[in-house]
Amino acid sequence: MNTKYMGLHETHEIHELLMFKNLCLTKATAMGALVQDQQLKDMLNSDVTATTQQVQRLQEFITNRGVQ
């Protein structure tokens, strides 16, 4: 995706997604510390890993804007 040509509304939407994914990451991390069931703990850990990658990618869209 060429972020150099993103409109203001697109940048805003990416920012909203980033805030949502950060909230998901925080919740999954907090719940993972409280969960006793190993299978559920593994699922939460997988979600934390995937969400962390998604957050990093969304941050790249915002910080690399205009650098293409």
C-alpha positions in Angstrom: 0.0 0.0 0.0 1.4 3.4 -1.0 0.7 5.5 2.1 2.0 8.6 0.5 -1.4 9.1 -1.2 -3.6 8.2 1.7 -6.3 10.8 2.5 -6.9 12.3 5.9 -9.9 10.0 6.4 -7.9 6.9 5.6 -5.2 8.0 8.0 -7.9 8.5 10.6 -9.4 5.1 10.0 -6.0 3.4 10.4 -5.5 5.3 13.6 -8.9 4.1 14.9 -7.9 0.5 13.9 -4.6 0.9 15.8 -6.4 2.1 18.9 -8.8 -0.8 18.7 -6.0 -3.4 18.2 -4.1 -1.9 21.1 -7.1 -2.3 23.3 -7.5 -5.9 22.2 -3.8 -6.5 22.9 -4.1 -5.1 26.4 -7.1 -7.1 27.2 -5.7 -10.4 25.8 -2.4 -9.8 27.8 -4.3 -9.1 31.0 -6.6 -12.0 30.6 -3.8 -14.4 29.8 -2.3 -13.7 33.2 -5.5 -14.6 34.9 -6.5 -17.7 32.9 -6.0 -21.2 34.4 -6.9 -23.4 31.5 -3.8 -24.1 29.4 -5.7 -24.4 26.1 -7.3 -21.0 26.6 -3.9 -19.5 27.7 -2.4 -20.8 24.5 -5.1 -19.2 22.4 -4.6 -15.9 24.2 -0.9 -16.1 23.7 -1.4 -16.8 20.0 -3.8 -13.8 19.8 -1.2 -11.6 21.5 1.4 -12.6 19.0 -0.8 -12.0 16.0 -2.2 -8.7 17.4 1.3 -7.4 18.1 2.2 -8.0 14.5 -0.9 -6.3 13.3 -0.2 -3.3 15.6 3.3 -3.0 14.2 2.0 -3.1 10.6 -0.6 -0.4 11.3 2.1 1.7 12.9 4.1 1.4 9.7 1.2 2.7 7.7 1.1 5.8 9.8 4.9 6.4 10.3 6.0 5.6 6.8 3.5 8.0 5.2 5.2 9.9 2.5 8.3 7.7 2.6 8.0 5.8 -0.7 
